[in-house]
Amino acid sequence: MRIVATLVLAVLLLTLAARLRPPEYDEAYSIFLTAGDARPAWPHGVFHPGDVRTLYLGDPSPTKIARDLRTGDVHPPLYFWTLEYWRRLTGPSWFAARLLSVLFATASLAALAWLATLAEIPVASTLLIALLSYGFAYTGIVARGFAMAQFLNVLGMAFAYKATTSRKWPFALAGGIAFGAAGFTNYLAIFIGAATVFSLFIRRTGKGLAASALAGLAAFLPPIGYFYAAQHNSRIGQFVAFSSVHAIFLLAKDSAAAWFGGLPLYAGRAGDFVAAALSLLIAICAGFILKNWKPDVLPLGLATVATPAGLLALGLIFNNTPIEIRYLAFSLPFMALLLAQALPRRLFYVVLSFQACGIAGLIFAPATMQPQGIAARQSRELTTASSLFLLPFGNDGVGIPGPFIATATNNIRLELLKPGSPPDLTAEHRVILTTIAIDTGSKQQIATSLAKFNTDPCWAPKSSTFYFKVFIRTCETH
């Protein structure tokens, strides 16, 4: 009964977060890819959001999705194929797309309950720690492939545990297939499967099972390689250059944030104290895990460290720093198992209390949210019949315009600041520059526009907010 109650809580909590949080940059790639136009053809000149709603619709074939991914993205196709058919079933809304992740996150918890039972670890405690982990909840609500990969990895680990207890190779093969599918959903999810296969190999009775698991995983390596070979140079410069000191610091910070979110950010002047308290809490939890360590939990330990270690290795090899909360979230269900079997009851409730505060921030704190949707909602207060909103095109016209236009009202007048195509403002009386600078392109486009307004004597600043600068024409129009 407690397990069912926890799963119901998960559905309610994740659905609420999916509904309340504004749309995000990377989600726009999922929406447009599965709408048939990975790089939407926005109009030139002034248009209304209501004119382009059809760009968010469409039902491309799996072949077209695969082709678009190979020529312009850095992800494998399994999630996007699934999302395409999900949107056909549930409708094209952004929220409906997010509900697929909610479904997979809930399925992850169900698989985690099975895994905890097999590992003889308290089930309800495991589920609560996993659910209230910031990284797990966040990846469980965004329209990206993390939740699907997470589910497949947890399922793969459960099959691996079942194989070791039953000594039956079909379970190991099923686990390998799940791990391979996880890698075909997100390349970085493959570290969990590799660590689990390794843990089977080093067991005295596990080599045959390990071979079966490896065979299942290996079946996905050719299609993974087919997509990766075409994509690996697609986004050079996406991450900063690798520095061991910076990478280790970022790994520690984002690992803590994956558990507790941005609690120091919410605390204001007490932020340093909260950060110190969280550091102490993490150290104490690590001590209890080591104190209560058992050989049977070795696969869970390896799965917990596999993703952080893999990210560091990738950074060293490719001279970048691919360390983010959403990638580190892959390790959270396995850490939840280690904590559930190691923490004394009082400390368990302390951890849950801190996690609950982090989840509250995920749902309600603007500091944890991207600005595009928030700015679009606030634009309604500045809209007049003669106002023109200028919106950065960004790097490729997806991550900034997509969420903003999806949230904006149908009738505002809007023009995108496209590279090499400055807007014609000769007939405009009131222009509102949207200052969302969250990628290289948007920063350049905003800086260019500000320089033009500041040097043109016919335009004067009227007012500004956090996301907008309003300019009024002072010269007569011709």
Secondary structure by P-SEA (a helix, b strand, c coil): caaaaaaaaaaaaaaaaaacccccaaaaaaaaaaacccccccccccccccccccccbbbbcaaaaaaaaacccccccaaaaaaaaaaaaccccaaaaaaaaaaaaaaaaaaaaaaaaaacccaaaaaaaaaacaaaaaaaccccaaaaaaaaaaaaaaaaaaaaaaccaaaaaaaaaaaaaaaaaccccaaaaaaaaaaaaaccccaaaaaaaaaaaacaaaaaaaaaaacccccccccccccaaaaaaaaaaaaaaacccccccccccaaaaaaaaaaaaaaaaaaaaaaaccccaaaaaaaaaaaaaaaaaaaaacccccccccccccaaaaaaaaaaacccaaaaaaaaaaaaaaaaaacccccccccaaaaaaaccccccccbbbbbbccccccaaaaaaaaaccccbbbbbbccccccccccccbbbbbcccccaaaaaaaaaaaaaaaaccccccccccccbbbbbbccccc
